[in-house]
Amino acid sequence: MPLSQDEITRFLKSVHPYDALPDSALEDVAKQIEVWETDEDFSVYELGHTLPGLFLIYEGLIEITDENGSVVSHLGLRNSFGERGLIKNGKAATNARAHSPSVLIVLPSDLVSELIANHDVVAKFFNRSRSQRSGPQSLATSSIDVLMARDPATCPPDTPVQQAAKIMRDKHISSMCVTDSGDLQGIVTLRDIAEKFVVDAMDQNTPVSSIMTPDPVTLSPSDIGSDVLHVMMERGIGHIPISQAGQLVGIVTQTDLTHYQAINSAELVRRIAHADTAEEMAKVTEEIPQLLVQLVAGGNRHEVVTRLITDIADTATRRLLALAEVALGPPPVPYLWLACGSQGRQEQTGVSDQDNCLILDDAANESDFPYFTALAKSVSDGLDTCGYFFCPGDMMATNPRWCQTLGVWREYFRGWIKTPNPEAQMLASVMFDLRPIGGAFELFANLQAETLEAANSNSIFVAHLISNSLKHTPPLGLLRGFATVRSGEHRNTLDLKHNGVVPVVDLARVYCLQGQLKETNTRARLKAAETAGVLSHSGARDLLDAYDLIAQTRLEHQVRLVKSGEAPNNYLPPSDLSDFERSHLRDAFVVIKTMQSAVGHGKGMLG
């Protein structure tokens, strides 16, 4: 089907980043592109071949496969392909075949290079490296939507002052916004009530409109902390309503500013370390979602955010251990409390359960176990109170299976490695993420080294662990390149945990096992695997880039939920993504799928 230049231009205007180009540049692009009409099964390009340019799908369906012939993705209308290889070295990094008769728009390589050089929006789009996030921001440079309290208390203008005062007392607030049919009319503060209503002995039915500050100064959520500080200082006020498109959306008070400055990981750690009960700790851990918002909004990378949040869980665990020992008395033998899962890897986000176990000194006898049963229950119950809910799979020290002597644990690992059945694969995967939290750390050192050596030397076990690591696959499908959750509460969303982060976590664990590396954090594992030569430099860079993008996207999704008053989760609707974000996220998933295929075919390294 021949395409006119007008048809090509209209199409490009519907695809990012070309929709952001000036009309003159877009017209010039339309003149230089080629149009390919293909039959079904036509080979667009093969792995390693020089690419003629970047491909855009105008019509049809394209199947992308890797070097092993495994299907990586099916792409439809408006999807582009070939860019990773084109930007990297001009050679195809995959195979592309027409799954149906298709019409492709081809942007020549020279044209793509020219667009990248001359248009920042195009350069940004094709920059597939990890984003360079700014350093941590201060109160003054943080955006107001991070600082403000949402859903401020309001009342109509005819509300009696005495009634407004009671509302403020009951809600423990110092001001109320006065609105009429949603329009902000004024603001009344405790100071107004004291200096006008009380001092002048006004009638108790006096409406708040008589003492409020009318038409108060407002700011928008996109303003920054310095704007708040400057207005407060210049006008001598302590409350600023926040409006957007004429609607009241929040309020910032001096108390909010103080609270923002007080919420940091070190302060939360300090408060937990001095808490005397789990209930006191819970009052601290309930501030973690706000800490998450501030850390992400402050420009911190995902690995920094998750490390700081995990530090809080570690501190809570150690404090609960100390409190348990006070209540139960000194332990009869040395013990070690370990975390696995996301806490073990120091990768906790705003959604975390608890995964833990106990290793006891081999000197322990049957009479000692009731002590550790009680200790495990005390700590696990306390963690649940703090918001680290019980593990659905009962992977906790309260399960007698996971509260055993060092000798029993050695037998566990030997058995899993010797007989790698499905349960053994799952348990070994979890237990390879163990990290000591509190107690006698020396109980773990030799166990870890022995297990890594034994596991690496058993090729059958390694093969089974690799197979287990491929069970979670990236969500690549037909719908704009994504396969969403098909049913249930989270239907039509992307599961950024099980189909995004977990596949990389599993791959990194395999690389670490192959190199007998002791790291537990996923990024640290990938870097160590690269250094040890288990993973090539190119493969490590690609996988780190992909992991960083997915993990950062997951955190930013959780932050959006927290800011809108919802509980954080891992389920992202694709409709929340821009075309730019879709393209980069899809590329990240393609990288992971390719790396999984390489590992599955016995190729641990990717060139």
Protein Blocks (a to p, Z undefined) as FASTA:
>chain_A
ZZdfklmmmmmmmpcfklmpcfklmmmmmmmpccddddehiafbaehiacfbdcddfbdc
dddddfkopafbdcdehiaehjlmmmmnopafbdcddfbdcddddddfklmmmmmmmmmk
lmmmmmmbdcdddddddfklpcfklmpcghiadddfklcfklmmmmmmmnopabdcddee
hiafbdcdfklmmmmmmmnopafklcfklmmcehiacddfkbcfklmmmmmmmnopabdc
ddeehiafbdcdfklmmmmmmmcfklmmmmmmmpcbfklmmmmmmmmmmmmmmmmmnopa
fklmmmmmmmmmmmmmmmmmmmmmmmnopafbdcddddehjllnopacfbdcdddddddd
fkbcfklmmmmmmmmmmmmmmmmmnopacdfklpafklmkloccfklmmmmmmmmmmmcc
fklmmmmmmmmmgccfbdcfklmmmmmmmmmmmmmmmmklmmmmmmmmmmpccdddfeno
iacdfbdjkgoiacfklmmmmmmmmmmmmmmmmnopabfbfklmmmmmmmnomacfklmm
mmmmmmmmmmmmmmmmmmmmmmnopacdfbdcfklpcfklmmmmmmmmmmmmmmmmmmmn
opabcZZ
